[in-house]
Amino acid sequence: MLISVVIPAFDEEAYLGRTLDGVNAARAFLLEREGVRAEVFVVDNDSTDSTAEVARLRGAFVVRETVHNIARVRNSGAASASGDVLVFVDADTTVPSETLWRVAQVMSRPDCVGGALDTDYRPARLSSKIYLGAWRVAGRLAGVAQGATQFCRRDAFDELGGFDETLYVGEDVDFYRRLKRLARQRRGHVKLVEDVRVEPSARRFDRWHFARTLVWTNPLFVLLFRRRRSAWRGWYEEVPR
């Protein structure tokens, strides 16, 4: 088994270093425990800061993608990777050292098509803590998982055609739903890993007005406008750096 970690990044110099430090610790833990190697690709989405340099200094392969579409950025990373297991990690997400080891354990079962790691948001605002807690419960009830850290088999990714590039947001949830459907067709399953949780940045929830994040994370708003780029410029381009 070879695991390929794909990290999409646009102007993430302030967060990427910590993410890569965590990923590299997870690579070392995986190699020590299982003898399994992992490679890391950072897809630089035409950044204006030192994102690419931060990635290279920490030993990651850097892929450049100029089109600002998160699904395309993820797909570009997957196209460059050579692993038979793909792990997608957001550039502002801190991962525990056991992360890749748990992925390898889960994927050692031939009937497992892929899955995701549970999240542990830690916002400063009480309102955001309550909202994100409810969001997490709702996601479980709906059987979906966001893309802070998702993983799948390469052949499953290829069969699904990767992430849907007609979507400007919600591509991770859409991919997970299609992955679950494929798993049922193969009489397999997807796995939500709950004993190892990753910590995505809560910067939007900490620095933006609560009403703003409430609108942009509303499932109905996402469903109605996920194919409209103009509706999401602020979500990506105005994110606190």
C-alpha positions in Angstrom: 0.0 0.0 0.0 1.1 3.5 -0.8 -0.9 6.4 0.6 -1.0 9.8 -1.2 -2.0 12.8 0.8 -3.4 15.7 -1.2 -3.6 19.2 0.3 -5.4 21.9 -1.7 -4.0 25.4 -0.8 -4.7 29.0 -1.7 -2.7 31.6 0.2 -2.3 29.3 3.2 1.2 30.2 4.3 0.0 31.0 7.8 -1.7 27.6 8.4 0.0 25.2 6.0 3.2 24.7 8.0 1.3 23.3 11.0 -0.8 21.1 8.8 2.3 19.7 7.1 4.1 19.2 10.4 1.2 17.1 11.5 1.0 15.1 8.3 4.8 14.4 8.4 4.5 13.2 12.0 1.6 11.0 10.8 3.8 9.6 7.9 6.6 8.8 10.4 4.1 7.0 12.7 2.6 5.1 9.8 6.0 3.9 8.6 7.1 2.9 12.1 3.9 1.0 12.9 3.0 -0.6 9.5 6.0 -0.1 7.3 3.7 1.8 4.9 5.0 4.8 3.0 3.0 8.0 2.4 3.7 10.8 -0.1 2.4 14.4 0.2 1.2 16.7 -2.6 0.3 20.3 -2.0 -1.7 21.8 -4.8 -0.9 25.5 -4.9 -4.0 27.2 -6.3 -2.1 30.2 -7.8 -1.3 31.6 -4.4 0.0 35.1 -4.0 2.0 34.3 -0.8 4.7 31.8 0.2 2.4 28.7 0.2 4.5 26.8 -2.3 7.8 27.6 -0.5 6.3 26.4 2.9 5.3 23.2 1.2 8.7 22.5 -0.4 10.6 23.3 2.8 8.6 20.5 4.5 9.2 18.0 1.8 6.0 18.0 -0.1 5.6 17.8 -3.8 4.1 21.0 -5.2 1.5 20.9 -8.0 0.3 24.2 -9.5 -3.3 24.7 -10.5 -4.3 28.1 -11.8 -8.1 27.6 -12.0 -9.8 28.7 -8.8 -12.2 25.8 -8.3 -11.7 23.6 -5.2 -12.9 20.4 -6.9 -10.5 20.9 -9.7 -7.7 21.6 -7.3 -8.3 18.3 -5.4 -8.5 16.5 -8.7 -5.2 18.0 -9.9 -3.5 16.6 -6.8 -5.0 13.2 -7.3 -3.9 13.1 -10.9 -0.3 13.7 -9.8 -0.4 11.2 -7.0 0.7 7.5 -7.4 -0.8 6.0 -4.3 -3.5 3.3 -4.3 -5.1 5.1 -1.3 -5.9 8.9 -1.5 -6.2 11.1 1.5 -7.5 14.6 1.1 -6.6 17.0 3.9 -7.6 20.7 4.0 -4.6 23.1 4.3 -5.9 24.6 7.6 -6.5 21.2 9.4 -4.4 19.8 12.1 -4.1 16.1 12.1 -3.0 13.8 15.0 0.0 11.5 14.4 -2.3 8.4 14.3 -4.2 9.7 11.3 -2.6 7.9 8.5 -2.1 4.8 10.6 -5.9 4.6 11.2 -6.5 5.2 7.5 -4.2 2.3 6.7 -5.9 0.1 9.2 -9.4 0.9 7.9 -8.3 0.4 4.2 -6.6 -2.9 4.9 -10.1 -4.4 4.8 -10.9 -5.1 1.1 -14.6 -4.2 1.5 -13.8 -0.7 2.7 -14.0 1.8 -0.2 -13.1 4.9 1.8 -14.3 7.2 4.5 -13.5 10.2 6.5 -12.1 11.3 9.9 -14.4 12.9 12.4 -13.8 16.6 13.1 -13.0 18.5 16.3 -13.7 22.2 15.7 -12.6 24.5 18.5 -14.0 28.0 17.9 -13.7 30.7 20.5 -17.3 31.9 20.4 -19.9 30.0 22.3 -22.5 30.5 19.6 -20.1 28.9 17.1 -19.4 26.0 19.4 -23.1 25.3 19.7 -23.7 25.7 16.0 -20.8 23.5 15.0 -21.8 20.9 17.5 -25.3 20.8 16.0 -23.7 20.7 12.5 -21.7 17.7 13.4 -24.7 15.8 14.8 -26.7 16.7 11.7 -24.0 15.4 9.5 -24.0 12.1 11.2 -27.8 11.8 11.0 -27.6 12.6 7.3 -24.7 10.1 6.8 -22.4 12.7 5.3 -18.9 13.8 6.1 -17.1 17.0 5.1 -13.7 17.1 3.4 -11.4 18.2 6.2 -9.9 14.7 5.9 -11.5 12.3 3.5 -10.0 9.1 2.0 -10.7 6.5 -0.7 -9.2 3.9 -2.9 -7.7 5.2 -6.1 -9.9 2.9 -8.2 -13.0 4.2 -6.5 -11.9 7.8 -7.1 -11.3 7.0 -10.8 -14.6 5.2 -11.2 -16.4 8.2 -9.7 -14.6 10.7 -11.9 -13.2 12.5 -8.9 -14.7 15.6 -7.4 -17.5 17.3 -9.5 -15.8 20.4 -11.0 -19.2 22.0 -11.8 -19.5 22.6 -8.0 -17.9 25.6 -6.4 -18.7 24.5 -2.9 -20.0 21.3 -1.3 -17.9 19.2 -3.6 -16.6 17.2 -0.6 -20.1 16.2 0.7 -21.2 15.4 -2.9 -18.1 13.2 -3.3 -18.8 11.4 0.0 -22.4 10.7 -1.0 -21.3 9.2 -4.3 -18.6 7.2 -2.6 -21.2 5.7 -0.3 -23.4 4.8 -3.3 -20.4 3.1 -5.0 -19.7 1.2 -1.8 -23.3 -0.2 -1.8 -22.9 -1.2 -5.4 -19.7 -3.1 -4.5 -21.4 -4.5 -1.4 -18.8 -2.7 0.7 -18.8 0.2 3.1 -17.4 3.6 4.0 -16.0 4.3 7.4 -16.2 7.4 9.6 -13.2 7.2 11.9 -14.3 8.5 15.3 -11.5 7.5 17.6 -9.0 9.9 15.8 -10.4 13.4 15.1 -8.8 16.1 13.1 -9.0 19.8 14.0 -10.0 22.1 11.2 -9.4 25.8 11.6 -12.4 27.7 13.0 -11.1 31.1 11.7 -14.3 31.9 9.7 -16.4 31.3 12.8 -14.1 33.3 15.0 -13.5 36.3 12.9 -16.6 36.7 10.7 -20.1 37.8 12.0 -22.0 34.7 13.0 -24.9 35.5 10.6 -22.4 35.5 7.7 -21.2 32.0 8.4 -24.7 30.9 9.2 -25.8 31.8 5.7 -22.9 30.2 3.9 -23.1 27.0 5.9 -26.8 26.6 5.5 -27.4 23.3 3.6 -30.3 24.8 1.6 -28.2 27.8 0.6 -25.4 25.4 -0.4 -27.7 23.2 -2.4 -29.3 26.1 -4.3 -26.1 28.0 -5.1 -23.3 25.5 -5.1 -22.8 25.8 -8.9 -22.7 29.7 -8.8 -19.2 30.9 -8.5 -20.3 34.5 -7.7 -22.1 33.3 -4.6 -18.9 31.9 -3.1 -16.2 34.4 -3.9 -16.3 35.8 -0.3 -16.1 32.3 1.2 -12.8 31.6 -0.5 -11.3 35.0 -1.3 -12.1 36.8 1.9 -11.2 34.1 4.3 -9.1 35.3 7.2 -5.4 34.5 6.5 
